[in-house]
Amino acid sequence: MKVAMQVEDRDTAYLFLDATNVPEGCQEYELVLKGVAFEEITSDEQCVWLESVGKLEVVPRDSFDFENDPMTERWPIPSPIIVLDKNDLGYSGLH
């Protein structure tokens, strides 16, 4: 699934599910869910978001080894705020 993400600061990012209607400056990614239902992706207790070049992976929290993963090809990021597109009422992002 193609999505777009805009990072506001170190701890805040917006993930746009409609990658065609996004603010300027967003980066496009392929969203990949590995062993996680779409309904669970907002739960920090159940999921970890991993960013790599062109891809965002969401994996079960207990499947990611924070101590031993080299984090050179993929790295954990804070869970983004999920919105439909730039017209979504929940979006306040960068101007």
ABEGO torsion letter per residue (X at the ends): XBBBBBBABAABBBBBABAABBBBGBBBBBBBBBGBBAAAAABAAABBBBBBBGBBBBBBAAABBAAABAGAABBBBBBBBBBABAABAABABBX
